[in-house]
Amino acid sequence: MARLRPDQPFIHPDCQITGSSFGAFVEIGAGTRVTNSVFGDYSYCDRTCDIANARIGKFANIASFTRIGATDHPIEKASLHHFHYRSADYWDDAEDDADWFALRAGRLAHIGHDTWIGHAAIIKPEVTIGHGAVVASGAIVTKDVPPYTIVGGVTAHPIRRRFPEQVAERMMALAWWDWDNARLRAALPDFRALPAEAFLEKYED
């Protein structure tokens, strides 16, 4: 029997999940924290990830110790410390700063379909990772990444394209990530055996 299911995510032990939703065949690795995020079908993250305020497409591959939507401190104010927005933790007569938390929650990171986020990468808020893109291990991504582009470094910069631009455009037009489970299963031998262009030639209408 297949380990992953369409009707409920496979959530490993010691995870903290709040305000989030998951598509079909999703897996969340042990010790991961997910807050205010949406995972598309077939996406997964490995162990000990920290994902907040993110919209993750289908078939995303997120390696261990990745952080997506890494939150900021208010560097323009008199103090960086969270006593002035997590104030109820320090004083019985003070409330948390709801406006600050609403601002954080609205600064969404977007991860495209069929992406690969390498081990210990950091994706900052309001960054979009395009469909088919690859983020190298340890990269810190502060700017949008175009579709089918490989980036790496601190801060991340383009290394090369995963596919030539025309092939990338054809792959996005094919949008195989929207196929149903039965069609994916039928095409499984070709996913395994065919290079991208040969796959396109076979399945483009």
N, C-alpha and C positions, 0 to 999 in steps of 0.2 A: 504493500500500500504506500502511495506517495506520502511523504512527510509533510508537505505544504498543502494547504487547503484554500479553496476559493472563498469560504464563508467566514473565516476568522484568521487573524494573524498568528504566526508562531512566535510567541514572545518568550525569550529565555529568562532564567531566574535573575532576580535582583535588578530589574528594570524599574524606572520611574516614568510613568506615562500620564500626562495631564493634557486635557483639551486638544486631543489629537485623534485623527482617524486614519484608517488603513484600508487599502484596496485588497484585491484577491492575491493570494499566494505571497504575502509579505512576511518577512522574517526580521525580527529585532534581536540583535545580539545581547548576550549577558552583560549586565551592569550598565546598560545604556539609559540615558535620560532623553525623553522626547517631550517637548512642550509646544503647544500651539502650532502643530505641524500636520501636514497631510502627506501620506505616502501613496503613490500610485501603484497599480497592479504590478506584481512581480519584483518590486523593489525590495532591497534588503540593506541592513547595515550590520557590520560585524561587531565585535565586543567593544564595550566601553566608549561608545560615541556620545556626544552631547549635541543634540539637534533642537534648535529653538526657532520658532517663527519662520518656518520653511515650508515651501510647496515643492514637493519632490515628484517628478514625473514617473513614468512607468520604466521598469527594467533598469533602475539606477543601482549601481554597485558601489557601496560605501564601505571602505575598509575600516579597520579598527582604529580607535583613538582619534577619529575625525571629529572636528567641531564645525557645525554649520549654524550660521546666525549668531556668531560669537558676540555677546552683548558689550556695549560700551559704557564707560563711566563718564560723568558730566565734566569734561575737562575745562569748560568755560566758567565753572562756578568756583566758589571759594574753597570747596573741598571736593575731592574725588570720592570720598568714602560713602558707603551706602547708608550711613546713619540718617541722612536727610531724605532718603526715599523709602528705606525700610524702617521708618521711625518707630513703628509700633513694637519692634523688637527691643527698643531701648527705653521707651517711656510708656507708662500706662495711659497717659492722657494724650498721646500723639497718634495720629493715623498715618498709614503709609501714603506715599504720594501717588495717587491713582493716575494722574496725568502722565507721570514719568513712565509707569508700566504700560499705559496705553500707547505711548509713543514707541516704546520698544517693540510691543507686539505688532505694531503696524509696519515695521521696517522688515519686510519679508525678503528672504533669500529664495531664489527660484533655481531648481536643479532640473535640467531637461531630461528627456527620455534617453535611455541607453547610454548613460553617462558612467564614468568610472572616477571615483574620488579616492585617491591613494591614501595610504596609511598616514595618520597624524596630520592630514591637511587641515587647513582652517579656511572657511568660506565666510567672509564678513557679511553683515546685513546689507540688504538691497543690492546684492550681486546676483546676476543671472549667469548660470552655466548652461550654454547652449546644448541642444540635442547632440548626442554622439561625442561630446567633448571628454577629454581626459585631463585630470588634475594630478600631477605627480605627487609622490609621497613627500610630506613635509612642506608643501607649498603653502603660502599665505596669499589668498586671492582677494584682492581689494577692488578689482574692476571686472566688468562683464567679460566672459569668455565666449568667442564666437562658436557656432556649431562646428563639430568635427575638428576641433583644434586641440592640440596637446600643449598644456602650459606647465611650468614648474618654476621653482625658485622663491626667494624672499626679497621683495614681493614678486608674485608670479608674473611671468612674461611668456609669450608664445615661443614654443620650441619648434614645432612644425605642425602641418596639417595632418590629421589622421587619414583623410581621403582628399583627393583633388576637389576643388570647389564644385565642379560639375557633378562629380559622383556624389558629393555630400547633398547637393540640391536634389538629385534624383532619389537618394535614400530618404530624405525628408518627405518628398512627394509620395513615395511608396508607403511610408508610415506603417511599417510592419508591426510596430508596437500596438497598433489598434486591432490587430487580428485577434480572433477569439482563440480559446485554448485548443480547440480541435484543429484549427488551421495551423497554429504553431506546431502542434504535434506532427501533422502531416508534412510540414516543411523541415522538420528537425534534421533529416539527413543532409539537406542542402545548407542549412545553417552551419552544420559541422564541416562540410566538404568544400563548399564553393567560395572562392574569393568574392569580395563585395560586388565587383562589376558583373561577374558571371551570375551572381544571385539576382542582381537587378534585371539583367537580360531575361532571366527565366520568369520573374514574377511581375515585371511591369506590364500593364495592360497595353 
